[in-house]
C-alpha cells in the first residue's frame, strides 16, 4: 500500500477522515471550509454528539485508573454541562427548519436527547469495555504524499478492540457499517501505531427512537479495505493539489439547506 505524492516535508498539511469524507461528498464545501477558511458553526446534531462523547470520554478516562464506571446520572450531568457551556460561549448553526421552530426549543430538545442517550450509554455500553486508550490521536506520516493522515480513535480497549460511539435517530444498517471508511481509517491508524491489526472494530449507536436503544455492530478490516481507502485518499490529494473542487451532485441529500451551512450562499445552487 503506497500513497502518491512528493517526498515528505516538515510542517506539511494532513487529512483527517472528516476532510476526506467532505471532499468526496462536495468539493465546493471542502474548498469553502479548508481553502477559504469560511467556517460554519457546528450544527445541532454535531453539538449533541460532541456532548455525549464528552460524557463517555470522562467515564473512560477515570475507568483506566479505577476500573469502574461512573454512575449514569453523573455522566448525564457532564454531558448537560458541556452542552450548556458550548451554547453559552460558541455559535450553533441552525437550518431553516430549526429556525422556524425556534432556537430555544430546538436546543432544549437537543440537550434532553443528549442527556437521555448518555444515560443509555452509562447503563448499557460503558460496562462492556475496559479502556486502554481514550481519544487517541495518531498522525500517519506518508513520506511519498503531500499530506499526512491524522486520526482520533474514540476508544481502544485492553483487548485491542476499537470502539466508535455514535448518536442517531435511527439505526445504521450492518452493510453500511461493514463498508464504513471511518472504521477503515481507524484500523489503519491502529496498525501504523502498534504494528498489529486490531482484534475487532465495533460501532455502538445510541439510537433515540420511541424507545431509546443501543445498536451494536462488530466488524473487521482486511488488506483490500486498506487498498480501497488508499485509492480514495490518493484521488482526494490529487484533486486538492490540482485545485479541483467538484460540487455535490444536484439532488444529493447533503446538498440541501437542511444539511449544509454553505447552501444559502453557494454559487452552484439555484435559489429560486
LINTAUR-V328620 format. One line per field, one symbol per residue. ss: DSSP state (2 for helix, 1 for strand, 0 for the rest). burial: # if it has 24 or more other ideal C-beta (glycine too) atoms within 12 Angstrom, else .. Layout:
ss: ???
burial: ???
This chain:
ss: 00000000000001112222222220222222222000000012222222222222222222222200000222222222222222222000100222222022222222222222222222222222001111111111000000011111111110001111111100000222220022222222222222000001111111100000111111100022222222222222222222000000000000000000002220000000
burial: #.#.#........#####################.....#..###################.##....##.#..######.##..##....####..#.......##..##.##############.#########.#.#.#..#############..#########..##....#..##############...##.#########...#.####.###...##..##.###.##.##....#.##.....##.#.#####..#......
